[in-house]
Amino acid sequence: MSNSETIEMNIKPEAAARIKSHVKQGQIVLLALNDGSNQYSKIGGTCTIGANFQFVILDQKDPEFSITINNNAGLSLFTSPAEMQYLDNNLVISEKNATMSLADDSGVIDGAVSINEYQPSAVTKKDLEEGKIC
């Protein structure tokens, strides 16, 4: 998949309802890695690189997440060029048994996508270094 400014994602109705239940009017949503590679990660370590994704709820857009994800759920959804190396065509978010999964043409990318409202001081780089890893 190229690093175009816009990509497409199909969000199944059950997953859309779950994500929307966390999003307040005017907030935006990021599709971000949760592997220690960005300020939104809560875990890290080599076993999670490119395999763990999360939806991060923000009050304002993060300029590093510059790629718009067009979606059928009507979310203001973005990702960054760093995440794109792990994503292929035909992105789909599904929910089954209260667990969300992210898939594309290559298959399931992450079978346990989380939703997190960003809290700037919740996890520090020191926390990650001290063992909040896989």
N, C-alpha and C positions, 0 to 999 in steps of 0.2 A: 504494500500500500504506500502510496506517495505521501509526502508531507504537505498535502494541499491544505488550503485554509478551511475547508469544509469536508466533513465526512458524514456518513449516514449510519443511523442505529435504529433498529426495530426494538422497541420496549414493549414486551407482552403486557396485556392489561393488568394482571396480578402484580407484576413487578412495578408497573407505572403507579398503581394505587399505593403501593408500599413506599416508593420513593417520594411521591407527592405528599404523603402524610407527614413527612419530615420537613418539607419546604414551605416557608412562609412567603407571603406576597413580596415580590421584589428580590428574593434571594436567587442566587445562581448555584449551579451544581457542577462540580468537576468530576471527571473520570480520571482518577489519579492512582499511580502505583502505591502500594502499601508495603514497601520493601526497604525502607530506610533511605531511599534516594531523593526524597523531597521533604519539605517542612510539614507536610500533612501525614507523613508515615508514623504509625504507632509501633511498628515492628521493623525488624531488619535482619539481615544476614544473608549469606550466599544461598541458602535454601529457599528464599522467597523472591529472588530477583526475577522480575518479569512474570511471576506466577500469581501474585496477590494484587488485586485491584480493590478500590473502594470508591464510593460516591462521597464527595466532600461537599457539605453545604456551607456556602459563604454569603456574607452580606454584600460583598462587592467583588467585581471581577479581578482575578489575578492576571497581570499582563504576561506572565510566563506560560499560562494556559491559553494560548492564542488560537487554537484550532476549534472551530465551531462544530459541534456534533448535532446535525439536524436529526430530529427524532419525532416520532408520532405521538409522544406524550405531552408535547407542548412545553417541555422544560428548557430553560436557558442553560444549556449543557455545553461544556468545553473540556478539552484535553490539551496536553502539551506535546511538543515534538519528541520529548524523551519517552513518552508512553507509546508513541506511534510505532516504534521498532518492534513492539510486541503484539500489534493489532493487524489484522488482515481485513479483507473485504467481507461485507455482509455481517456486521456486528449485530448481535442479538442479546438482550437481557431477558432472562426468564426467571420465574419463581415457582418453586415446587417444594412443598413441605416446609414453608417458611424460610427457605434458603434461596438466595438469588445466584444465578450463574451468568457468566459472560462467555459468549462463544462467537466464533467467526467461521469462515470457510475451512479453516484448519482443524476445527473441533472446539472443545471446551477449553477456554483459557484459564478461567478461575471458577471453581464450583462453589465458592463461598464469598461472594462480593458483599462487603459491608457498607453501611451508610453512617457517616459521621458528621456531626456539626462541628466545624473547626473551632477549637479553643486554643488560642495562640500560645498559652503557657503550659498546656497539658503535658507535653512530652518534650524534653530537651535532647540535644545531641549527647549530653552526658548520660542521660537515661539510656539511650540506645547503646552507648559504649559500655555501660555497666550491666548489660545482660538482658535488656528487654528485646531479645532476639529469639529466633526459632530454636 
